[in-house]
Amino acid sequence: MKKIKIGIYGSEGRMGKDIISRAKRSKEIEVVFLCEHPRHSSIGKKNSDLTVSSNIKELINCSDVIIDFTNSKGTLNLLSLIRKSKNKPAVVSGTTGFSKTEESKFLELKKGLKVLRSFNMSLGVNLMKSIVKTCSKNLVDLSDVEIVEIHHNRKKDIPSGTAITLGESIKEGNQKFKRFTFREKNNDRVRVKNEIGFSSIRGGNVVGEHSVYFFMDGETIKLTHIANDRKVFSEGALRAAVWIKKQKIGFYSTTDMLKI
């Protein structure tokens, strides 16, 4: 069986390194290119018998699928260059931290390409999104909703992309939930009815923890997902790479792959 050629964009980050390690065990894929930004200290050095490069055009030309865990600017640059390239590899992106302007640019650039984007590649979180959507349908006029997320001390974006997607799932469940409120930015007012509150904690080496609270009169529903090992994200990204290779041009999410 011919293996799928995978390029790793952001190969020297935590996720990139874990994906490279786990890809070695796969019979379906082969990592063929490692790419980092030009000023990275790893450029020109070996990693798993491959030399780390900053040549994005070469990354595009030799890959069937590119797994992207960089930053918003890196992702936008990658999509822009793919659009100009003869070769059109699929992209699996787990990049977070897009501004509103960058998000609009992303949605424009992904047109005509094969892209799967998920702010969390784990099976558990994507099942949780389905559960909170169902709760939202039934509890909109009965509960106050708060989302709390905890991550390691090196994570930059607040709140996490996963927390935002959980909030979006709540909105999908019932459109009466309209307003996102970020507690660290709004700390001197009384809670507003039907808002979705977000709180973020950063510390240590926590891989990721997300909790959604539905506070009601006399009872509380708390839904929590805890990632104890980064492998749930890297293995999810590798599954996504195999899956998207077989799909038509379009924009996909992990829930499309899982058929949730």
SEVEXNU-272979 format. One record per residue (C-alpha): residue in three letters; z, y, x. Coordinates in pm, 1 decimal, m for minus. Each point is the difference from the previous one (the first is absolute). Layout:
BEGIN
<fimar><res>ALA</res><z>Z</z><y>Y</y><x>X</x></fimar>
...
end
This chain:
BEGIN
<fimar><res>MET</res><z>0.0</z><y>0.0</y><x>0.0</x></fimar>
<fimar><res>LYS</res><z>m95.0</z><y>342.1</y><x>130.1</x></fimar>
<fimar><res>LYS</res><z>307.4</z><y>213.9</y><x>57.8</x></fimar>
<fimar><res>ILE</res><z>36.4</z><y>351.3</y><x>m139.6</x></fimar>
<fimar><res>LYS</res><z>m3.9</z><y>257.6</y><x>279.4</x></fimar>
<fimar><res>ILE</res><z>300.7</z><y>228.6</y><x>m29.3</x></fimar>
<fimar><res>GLY</res><z>51.7</z><y>334.8</y><x>171.1</x></fimar>
<fimar><res>ILE</res><z>352.7</z><y>143.6</y><x>16.5</x></fimar>
<fimar><res>TYR</res><z>19.4</z><y>378.2</y><x>m28.7</x></fimar>
<fimar><res>GLY</res><z>347.1</z><y>99.8</y><x>117.7</x></fimar>
<fimar><res>SER</res><z>43.8</z><y>m316.3</y><x>202.4</x></fimar>
<fimar><res>GLU</res><z>303.7</z><y>111.9</y><x>200.0</x></fimar>
<fimar><res>GLY</res><z>223.5</z><y>100.3</y><x>m288.4</x></fimar>
<fimar><res>ARG</res><z>259.6</z><y>m230.1</y><x>m155.8</x></fimar>
<fimar><res>MET</res><z>m237.0</z><y>m126.3</y><x>m266.0</x></fimar>
<fimar><res>GLY</res><z>m296.7</z><y>m28.8</y><x>233.6</x></fimar>
<fimar><res>LYS</res><z>189.9</z><y>m215.3</y><x>248.6</x></fimar>
<fimar><res>ASP</res><z>136.6</z><y>m227.1</y><x>m273.3</x></fimar>
<fimar><res>ILE</res><z>m346.4</z><y>m44.0</y><x>m153.9</x></fimar>
<fimar><res>ILE</res><z>m147.4</z><y>m93.6</y><x>339.7</x></fimar>
<fimar><res>SER</res><z>275.7</z><y>m256.5</y><x>55.4</x></fimar>
<fimar><res>ARG</res><z>m42.2</z><y>m165.4</y><x>m340.0</x></fimar>
<fimar><res>ALA</res><z>m379.7</z><y>10.6</y><x>6.4</x></fimar>
<fimar><res>LYS</res><z>4.7</z><y>m250.0</y><x>289.3</x></fimar>
<fimar><res>ARG</res><z>114.6</z><y>m269.6</y><x>m243.1</x></fimar>
<fimar><res>SER</res><z>m284.1</z><y>55.3</y><x>m246.6</x></fimar>
<fimar><res>LYS</res><z>m301.8</z><y>m228.4</y><x>m21.1</x></fimar>
<fimar><res>GLU</res><z>m194.3</z><y>255.0</y><x>m206.6</x></fimar>
<fimar><res>ILE</res><z>11.9</z><y>313.5</y><x>214.1</x></fimar>
<fimar><res>GLU</res><z>m45.4</z><y>114.2</y><x>357.1</x></fimar>
<fimar><res>VAL</res><z>130.2</z><y>328.6</y><x>137.9</x></fimar>
<fimar><res>VAL</res><z>m290.7</z><y>144.7</y><x>198.7</x></fimar>
<fimar><res>PHE</res><z>96.2</z><y>364.5</y><x>64.2</x></fimar>
<fimar><res>LEU</res><z>315.3</z><y>204.6</y><x>52.8</x></fimar>
<fimar><res>CYS</res><z>m12.0</z><y>375.9</y><x>m50.9</x></fimar>
<fimar><res>GLU</res><z>248.2</z><y>281.3</y><x>57.6</x></fimar>
<fimar><res>HIS</res><z>m16.6</z><y>380.0</y><x>19.9</x></fimar>
<fimar><res>PRO</res><z>m140.4</z><y>136.0</y><x>330.8</x></fimar>
<fimar><res>ARG</res><z>334.0</z><y>124.8</y><x>138.1</x></fimar>
<fimar><res>HIS</res><z>186.8</z><y>m325.0</y><x>m57.6</x></fimar>
<fimar><res>SER</res><z>157.5</z><y>m148.2</y><x>313.8</x></fimar>
<fimar><res>SER</res><z>m148.5</z><y>m344.7</y><x>m75.5</x></fimar>
<fimar><res>ILE</res><z>m365.7</z><y>108.8</y><x>33.0</x></fimar>
<fimar><res>GLY</res><z>m172.8</z><y>m219.2</y><x>257.3</x></fimar>
<fimar><res>LYS</res><z>280.3</z><y>m254.4</y><x>5.8</x></fimar>
<fimar><res>LYS</res><z>m17.3</z><y>m362.4</y><x>m114.7</x></fimar>
<fimar><res>ASN</res><z>154.4</z><y>m130.9</y><x>m320.6</x></fimar>
<fimar><res>SER</res><z>m63.5</z><y>m364.0</y><x>m95.6</x></fimar>
<fimar><res>ASP</res><z>m299.2</z><y>m20.6</y><x>236.5</x></fimar>
<fimar><res>LEU</res><z>m158.5</z><y>310.5</y><x>m155.1</x></fimar>
<fimar><res>THR</res><z>m15.6</z><y>343.8</y><x>160.1</x></fimar>
<fimar><res>VAL</res><z>139.5</z><y>278.0</y><x>m217.5</x></fimar>
<fimar><res>SER</res><z>m266.7</z><y>264.8</y><x>m59.7</x></fimar>
<fimar><res>SER</res><z>m30.9</z><y>338.6</y><x>m168.2</x></fimar>
<fimar><res>ASN</res><z>m367.0</z><y>m53.7</y><x>m90.2</x></fimar>
<fimar><res>ILE</res><z>m2.1</z><y>0.5</y><x>m380.3</x></fimar>
<fimar><res>LYS</res><z>m378.4</z><y>m35.1</y><x>m20.5</x></fimar>
<fimar><res>GLU</res><z>19.5</z><y>m323.3</y><x>198.8</x></fimar>
<fimar><res>LEU</res><z>285.4</z><y>m115.6</y><x>m225.8</x></fimar>
<fimar><res>ILE</res><z>m227.9</z><y>54.0</y><x>m300.5</x></fimar>
<fimar><res>ASN</res><z>m301.8</z><y>m169.6</y><x>155.8</x></fimar>
<fimar><res>CYS</res><z>170.5</z><y>m325.8</y><x>92.6</x></fimar>
<fimar><res>SER</res><z>227.9</z><y>m51.3</y><x>m303.7</x></fimar>
<fimar><res>ASP</res><z>m51.7</z><y>m168.2</y><x>m336.2</x></fimar>
<fimar><res>VAL</res><z>331.9</z><y>141.7</y><x>m119.7</x></fimar>
<fimar><res>ILE</res><z>216.5</z><y>273.1</y><x>153.1</x></fimar>
<fimar><res>ILE</res><z>375.0</z><y>m10.3</y><x>m62.9</x></fimar>
<fimar><res>ASP</res><z>133.0</z><y>355.1</y><x>14.8</x></fimar>
<fimar><res>PHE</res><z>363.4</z><y>92.5</y><x>60.3</x></fimar>
<fimar><res>THR</res><z>m34.0</z><y>344.3</y><x>157.3</x></fimar>
<fimar><res>ASN</res><z>63.8</z><y>334.0</y><x>m170.0</x></fimar>
<fimar><res>SER</res><z>m176.8</z><y>207.6</y><x>m262.8</x></fimar>
<fimar><res>LYS</res><z>m221.7</z><y>185.1</y><x>248.2</x></fimar>
<fimar><res>GLY</res><z>m91.3</z><y>m324.3</y><x>175.8</x></fimar>
<fimar><res>THR</res><z>m94.8</z><y>m169.6</y><x>m326.8</x></fimar>
<fimar><res>LEU</res><z>m215.9</z><y>291.3</y><x>m113.0</x></fimar>
<fimar><res>ASN</res><z>m177.8</z><y>7.0</y><x>336.2</x></fimar>
<fimar><res>LEU</res><z>m64.8</z><y>m374.7</y><x>m20.6</x></fimar>
<fimar><res>LEU</res><z>m152.4</z><y>21.1</y><x>m348.5</x></fimar>
<fimar><res>SER</res><z>m210.9</z><y>298.8</y><x>98.4</x></fimar>
<fimar><res>LEU</res><z>m144.5</z><y>m187.6</y><x>298.8</x></fimar>
<fimar><res>ILE</res><z>m65.1</z><y>m316.1</y><x>m203.9</x></fimar>
<fimar><res>ARG</res><z>m200.7</z><y>205.0</y><x>m248.7</x></fimar>
<fimar><res>LYS</res><z>m222.3</z><y>117.4</y><x>287.8</x></fimar>
<fimar><res>SER</res><z>m31.2</z><y>m346.1</y><x>155.2</x></fimar>
<fimar><res>LYS</res><z>m268.6</z><y>m262.5</y><x>m59.0</x></fimar>
<fimar><res>ASN</res><z>267.7</z><y>m270.3</y><x>m4.9</x></fimar>
<fimar><res>LYS</res><z>233.7</z><y>33.5</y><x>m298.0</x></fimar>
<fimar><res>PRO</res><z>311.6</z><y>m211.1</y><x>61.1</x></fimar>
<fimar><res>ALA</res><z>255.0</z><y>m37.6</y><x>m277.3</x></fimar>
<fimar><res>VAL</res><z>330.4</z><y>182.6</y><x>48.9</x></fimar>
<fimar><res>VAL</res><z>351.4</z><y>m117.6</y><x>m80.1</x></fimar>
<fimar><res>SER</res><z>227.7</z><y>301.7</y><x>28.0</x></fimar>
<fimar><res>GLY</res><z>377.3</z><y>21.7</y><x>m17.0</x></fimar>
<fimar><res>THR</res><z>18.8</z><y>360.2</y><x>119.9</x></fimar>
<fimar><res>THR</res><z>242.8</z><y>228.4</y><x>m183.8</x></fimar>
<fimar><res>GLY</res><z>98.2</z><y>367.7</y><x>11.0</x></fimar>
<fimar><res>PHE</res><z>m312.5</z><y>163.0</y><x>m148.3</x></fimar>
<fimar><res>SER</res><z>25.7</z><y>360.5</y><x>m114.1</x></fimar>
<fimar><res>LYS</res><z>m167.1</z><y>95.1</y><x>m328.9</x></fimar>
<fimar><res>THR</res><z>m297.6</z><y>141.0</y><x>188.7</x></fimar>
<fimar><res>GLU</res><z>m27.2</z><y>m310.0</y><x>218.1</x></fimar>
<fimar><res>GLU</res><z>26.2</z><y>m225.6</y><x>m304.7</x></fimar>
<fimar><res>SER</res><z>m291.9</z><y>180.3</y><x>m164.1</x></fimar>
<fimar><res>LYS</res><z>m199.4</z><y>m37.4</y><x>320.8</x></fimar>
<fimar><res>PHE</res><z>84.4</z><y>m371.4</y><x>16.1</x></fimar>
<fimar><res>LEU</res><z>m118.5</z><y>m57.8</y><x>m358.2</x></fimar>
<fimar><res>GLU</res><z>m329.1</z><y>170.4</y><x>84.1</x></fimar>
<fimar><res>LEU</res><z>m58.9</z><y>m183.4</y><x>328.5</x></fimar>
<fimar><res>LYS</res><z>67.9</z><y>m349.6</y><x>m137.6</x></fimar>
<fimar><res>LYS</res><z>m291.6</z><y>25.5</y><x>m246.1</x></fimar>
<fimar><res>GLY</res><z>m274.4</z><y>m249.6</y><x>79.9</x></fimar>
<fimar><res>LEU</res><z>225.7</z><y>m193.6</y><x>237.7</x></fimar>
<fimar><res>LYS</res><z>204.4</z><y>m316.1</y><x>m35.1</x></fimar>
<fimar><res>VAL</res><z>364.4</z><y>108.2</y><x>23.3</x></fimar>
<fimar><res>LEU</res><z>329.8</z><y>m161.8</y><x>m91.0</x></fimar>
<fimar><res>ARG</res><z>296.3</z><y>233.2</y><x>21.9</x></fimar>
<fimar><res>SER</res><z>360.3</z><y>m90.9</y><x>m58.8</x></fimar>
<fimar><res>PHE</res><z>312.6</z><y>184.8</y><x>106.2</x></fimar>
<fimar><res>ASN</res><z>176.4</z><y>m336.3</y><x>0.1</x></fimar>
<fimar><res>MET</res><z>m175.3</z><y>m330.6</y><x>65.7</x></fimar>
<fimar><res>SER</res><z>286.8</z><y>m227.4</y><x>m109.6</x></fimar>
<fimar><res>LEU</res><z>m24.7</z><y>m230.7</y><x>m300.7</x></fimar>
<fimar><res>GLY</res><z>351.0</z><y>91.8</y><x>m112.8</x></fimar>
<fimar><res>VAL</res><z>m58.0</z><y>375.2</y><x>m22.8</x></fimar>
<fimar><res>ASN</res><z>m321.3</z><y>m46.6</y><x>m193.9</x></fimar>
<fimar><res>LEU</res><z>178.7</z><y>m226.3</y><x>m248.5</x></fimar>
<fimar><res>MET</res><z>273.3</z><y>263.5</y><x>m22.5</x></fimar>
<fimar><res>LYS</res><z>m259.5</z><y>262.7</y><x>m94.6</x></fimar>
<fimar><res>SER</res><z>m98.2</z><y>m215.7</y><x>m297.2</x></fimar>
<fimar><res>ILE</res><z>363.7</z><y>m44.5</y><x>m104.6</x></fimar>
<fimar><res>VAL</res><z>88.8</z><y>371.6</y><x>14.2</x></fimar>
<fimar><res>LYS</res><z>m312.0</z><y>78.7</y><x>m203.0</x></fimar>
<fimar><res>THR</res><z>123.5</z><y>m235.7</y><x>m272.9</x></fimar>
<fimar><res>CYS</res><z>350.9</z><y>151.1</y><x>10.1</x></fimar>
<fimar><res>SER</res><z>m148.6</z><y>347.4</y><x>m27.6</x></fimar>
<fimar><res>LYS</res><z>m184.7</z><y>m90.6</y><x>m319.9</x></fimar>
<fimar><res>ASN</res><z>325.3</z><y>m96.7</y><x>m169.0</x></fimar>
<fimar><res>LEU</res><z>254.2</z><y>240.6</y><x>147.3</x></fimar>
<fimar><res>VAL</res><z>m169.7</z><y>340.0</y><x>10.4</x></fimar>
<fimar><res>ASP</res><z>226.9</z><y>167.6</y><x>m256.5</x></fimar>
<fimar><res>LEU</res><z>308.6</z><y>m197.0</y><x>98.7</x></fimar>
<fimar><res>SER</res><z>32.9</z><y>40.7</y><x>374.9</x></fimar>
<fimar><res>ASP</res><z>8.5</z><y>226.4</y><x>302.8</x></fimar>
<fimar><res>VAL</res><z>m215.5</z><y>m141.3</y><x>280.6</x></fimar>
<fimar><res>GLU</res><z>81.2</z><y>33.9</y><x>368.6</x></fimar>
<fimar><res>ILE</res><z>m173.0</z><y>m154.6</y><x>301.2</x></fimar>
<fimar><res>VAL</res><z>189.4</z><y>m45.2</y><x>327.6</x></fimar>
<fimar><res>GLU</res><z>m171.5</z><y>m115.9</y><x>319.6</x></fimar>
<fimar><res>ILE</res><z>139.9</z><y>m83.6</y><x>344.4</x></fimar>
<fimar><res>HIS</res><z>m200.7</z><y>m32.5</y><x>322.8</x></fimar>
<fimar><res>HIS</res><z>45.4</z><y>m5.8</y><x>377.0</x></fimar>
<fimar><res>ASN</res><z>69.6</z><y>318.3</y><x>191.7</x></fimar>
<fimar><res>ARG</res><z>m356.4</z><y>33.4</y><x>133.9</x></fimar>
<fimar><res>LYS</res><z>m171.7</z><y>28.6</y><x>m338.2</x></fimar>
<fimar><res>LYS</res><z>m136.3</z><y>351.9</y><x>m50.3</x></fimar>
<fimar><res>ASP</res><z>m117.8</z><y>32.3</y><x>m360.5</x></fimar>
<fimar><res>ILE</res><z>253.6</z><y>68.6</y><x>m276.4</x></fimar>
<fimar><res>PRO</res><z>m2.9</z><y>m151.5</y><x>m255.4</x></fimar>
<fimar><res>SER</res><z>m177.7</z><y>m320.4</y><x>101.1</x></fimar>
<fimar><res>GLY</res><z>m344.2</z><y>m81.1</y><x>m133.5</x></fimar>
<fimar><res>THR</res><z>148.6</z><y>m306.0</y><x>m171.1</x></fimar>
<fimar><res>ALA</res><z>253.7</z><y>216.1</y><x>m183.5</x></fimar>
<fimar><res>ILE</res><z>m280.9</z><y>223.4</y><x>m124.6</x></fimar>
<fimar><res>THR</res><z>m200.7</z><y>m299.2</y><x>m126.0</x></fimar>
<fimar><res>LEU</res><z>307.8</z><y>m131.2</y><x>m182.2</x></fimar>
<fimar><res>GLY</res><z>26.9</z><y>342.2</y><x>m163.8</x></fimar>
<fimar><res>GLU</res><z>m366.7</z><y>m15.4</y><x>m96.8</x></fimar>
<fimar><res>SER</res><z>57.9</z><y>m343.4</y><x>m156.1</x></fimar>
<fimar><res>ILE</res><z>279.2</z><y>151.5</y><x>m210.8</x></fimar>
<fimar><res>LYS</res><z>m237.8</z><y>273.8</y><x>m115.3</x></fimar>
<fimar><res>GLU</res><z>m261.2</z><y>m263.8</y><x>m85.9</x></fimar>
<fimar><res>GLY</res><z>260.5</z><y>m175.9</y><x>m215.1</x></fimar>
<fimar><res>ASN</res><z>66.2</z><y>314.5</y><x>m202.9</x></fimar>
<fimar><res>GLN</res><z>m157.3</z><y>340.6</y><x>45.7</x></fimar>
<fimar><res>LYS</res><z>314.1</z><y>176.6</y><x>m119.5</x></fimar>
<fimar><res>PHE</res><z>121.4</z><y>m46.5</y><x>357.5</x></fimar>
<fimar><res>LYS</res><z>m197.6</z><y>288.1</y><x>148.3</x></fimar>
<fimar><res>ARG</res><z>194.7</z><y>172.7</y><x>273.1</x></fimar>
<fimar><res>PHE</res><z>85.7</z><y>m116.1</y><x>351.8</x></fimar>
<fimar><res>THR</res><z>310.1</z><y>168.7</y><x>143.4</x></fimar>
<fimar><res>PHE</res><z>92.3</z><y>m40.6</y><x>365.9</x></fimar>
<fimar><res>ARG</res><z>378.1</z><y>32.8</y><x>29.2</x></fimar>
<fimar><res>GLU</res><z>12.7</z><y>136.7</y><x>355.7</x></fimar>
<fimar><res>LYS</res><z>m221.0</z><y>288.8</y><x>m114.8</x></fimar>
<fimar><res>ASN</res><z>165.2</z><y>63.0</y><x>m339.8</x></fimar>
<fimar><res>ASN</res><z>374.7</z><y>m13.9</y><x>54.3</x></fimar>
<fimar><res>ASP</res><z>138.0</z><y>278.6</y><x>m218.5</x></fimar>
<fimar><res>ARG</res><z>m81.0</z><y>m76.1</y><x>m361.8</x></fimar>
<fimar><res>VAL</res><z>82.9</z><y>m233.7</y><x>m287.7</x></fimar>
<fimar><res>ARG</res><z>m219.3</z><y>m305.9</y><x>m50.9</x></fimar>
<fimar><res>VAL</res><z>m301.0</z><y>50.1</y><x>m231.0</x></fimar>
<fimar><res>LYS</res><z>m76.7</z><y>m251.9</y><x>m274.2</x></fimar>
<fimar><res>ASN</res><z>m282.3</z><y>m247.3</y><x>77.8</x></fimar>
<fimar><res>GLU</res><z>m34.2</z><y>101.9</y><x>362.8</x></fimar>
<fimar><res>ILE</res><z>m21.8</z><y>m265.8</y><x>272.4</x></fimar>
<fimar><res>GLY</res><z>238.0</z><y>75.8</y><x>284.8</x></fimar>
<fimar><res>PHE</res><z>m57.4</z><y>m104.7</y><x>361.5</x></fimar>
<fimar><res>SER</res><z>258.8</z><y>m32.9</y><x>277.0</x></fimar>
<fimar><res>SER</res><z>m70.2</z><y>m107.2</y><x>359.8</x></fimar>
<fimar><res>ILE</res><z>225.3</z><y>m137.4</y><x>273.3</x></fimar>
<fimar><res>ARG</res><z>m102.8</z><y>m46.0</y><x>364.2</x></fimar>
<fimar><res>GLY</res><z>196.9</z><y>m196.3</y><x>257.2</x></fimar>
<fimar><res>GLY</res><z>12.4</z><y>m287.2</y><x>244.9</x></fimar>
<fimar><res>ASN</res><z>m273.6</z><y>m261.8</y><x>m8.9</x></fimar>
<fimar><res>VAL</res><z>m17.3</z><y>m60.9</y><x>m376.0</x></fimar>
<fimar><res>VAL</res><z>m341.4</z><y>m151.3</y><x>m77.2</x></fimar>
<fimar><res>GLY</res><z>m6.4</z><y>126.5</y><x>m358.2</x></fimar>
<fimar><res>GLU</res><z>210.8</z><y>2.9</y><x>m315.5</x></fimar>
<fimar><res>HIS</res><z>m100.9</z><y>141.8</y><x>m338.5</x></fimar>
<fimar><res>SER</res><z>213.6</z><y>20.4</y><x>m312.9</x></fimar>
<fimar><res>VAL</res><z>m94.7</z><y>126.1</y><x>m345.2</x></fimar>
<fimar><res>TYR</res><z>285.0</z><y>89.6</y><x>m235.2</x></fimar>
<fimar><res>PHE</res><z>m25.2</z><y>30.0</y><x>m377.4</x></fimar>
<fimar><res>PHE</res><z>327.4</z><y>171.6</y><x>m96.3</x></fimar>
<fimar><res>MET</res><z>84.0</z><y>m43.3</y><x>m369.8</x></fimar>
<fimar><res>ASP</res><z>298.9</z><y>72.3</y><x>m221.3</x></fimar>
<fimar><res>GLY</res><z>248.3</z><y>m270.7</y><x>95.4</x></fimar>
<fimar><res>GLU</res><z>m224.5</z><y>m211.5</y><x>223.3</x></fimar>
<fimar><res>THR</res><z>m234.1</z><y>21.5</y><x>298.5</x></fimar>
<fimar><res>ILE</res><z>m299.8</z><y>m202.9</y><x>108.0</x></fimar>
<fimar><res>LYS</res><z>m48.5</z><y>m8.0</y><x>377.0</x></fimar>
<fimar><res>LEU</res><z>m310.6</z><y>m156.5</y><x>151.8</x></fimar>
<fimar><res>THR</res><z>m0.4</z><y>m39.0</y><x>378.4</x></fimar>
<fimar><res>HIS</res><z>m244.4</z><y>m131.5</y><x>257.0</x></fimar>
<fimar><res>ILE</res><z>117.7</z><y>m53.5</y><x>357.9</x></fimar>
<fimar><res>ALA</res><z>m238.9</z><y>m74.7</y><x>284.1</x></fimar>
<fimar><res>ASN</res><z>198.2</z><y>m188.7</y><x>264.3</x></fimar>
<fimar><res>ASP</res><z>m294.6</z><y>m67.5</y><x>229.9</x></fimar>
<fimar><res>ARG</res><z>m309.2</z><y>204.2</y><x>80.4</x></fimar>
<fimar><res>LYS</res><z>m205.3</z><y>m317.1</y><x>m39.3</x></fimar>
<fimar><res>VAL</res><z>m20.7</z><y>51.3</y><x>m378.0</x></fimar>
<fimar><res>PHE</res><z>m216.0</z><y>307.3</y><x>68.6</x></fimar>
<fimar><res>SER</res><z>m207.8</z><y>m138.0</y><x>287.3</x></fimar>
<fimar><res>GLU</res><z>m69.7</z><y>m331.5</y><x>m174.2</x></fimar>
<fimar><res>GLY</res><z>m89.9</z><y>193.6</y><x>m314.3</x></fimar>
<fimar><res>ALA</res><z>m243.1</z><y>215.5</y><x>200.0</x></fimar>
<fimar><res>LEU</res><z>m165.3</z><y>m310.4</y><x>147.3</x></fimar>
<fimar><res>ARG</res><z>m32.5</z><y>m158.0</y><x>m345.0</x></fimar>
<fimar><res>ALA</res><z>m155.1</z><y>325.6</y><x>m120.9</x></fimar>
<fimar><res>ALA</res><z>m251.1</z><y>m3.7</y><x>287.8</x></fimar>
<fimar><res>VAL</res><z>m117.7</z><y>m351.0</y><x>m92.2</x></fimar>
<fimar><res>TRP</res><z>m15.1</z><y>90.5</y><x>m369.2</x></fimar>
<fimar><res>ILE</res><z>m187.7</z><y>330.0</y><x>27.2</x></fimar>
<fimar><res>LYS</res><z>m269.8</z><y>m148.6</y><x>223.1</x></fimar>
<fimar><res>LYS</res><z>m118.8</z><y>m193.7</y><x>m306.9</x></fimar>
<fimar><res>GLN</res><z>5.1</z><y>295.5</y><x>m239.8</x></fimar>
<fimar><res>LYS</res><z>m267.9</z><y>247.1</y><x>m103.6</x></fimar>
<fimar><res>ILE</res><z>6.0</z><y>366.0</y><x>104.5</x></fimar>
<fimar><res>GLY</res><z>288.8</z><y>169.6</y><x>m177.0</x></fimar>
<fimar><res>PHE</res><z>355.5</z><y>128.2</y><x>18.1</x></fimar>
<fimar><res>TYR</res><z>272.2</z><y>m263.4</y><x>m31.9</x></fimar>
<fimar><res>SER</res><z>376.8</z><y>m39.5</y><x>8.3</x></fimar>
<fimar><res>THR</res><z>228.8</z><y>m290.0</y><x>80.5</x></fimar>
<fimar><res>THR</res><z>52.5</z><y>m54.5</y><x>m372.4</x></fimar>
<fimar><res>ASP</res><z>m375.3</z><y>m64.2</y><x>m32.9</x></fimar>
<fimar><res>MET</res><z>24.9</z><y>m265.9</y><x>268.5</x></fimar>
<fimar><res>LEU</res><z>310.2</z><y>m158.6</y><x>m156.2</x></fimar>
<fimar><res>LYS</res><z>m139.8</z><y>34.9</y><x>m354.9</x></fimar>
<fimar><res>ILE</res><z>330.4</z><y>136.6</y><x>m127.2</x></fimar>
end
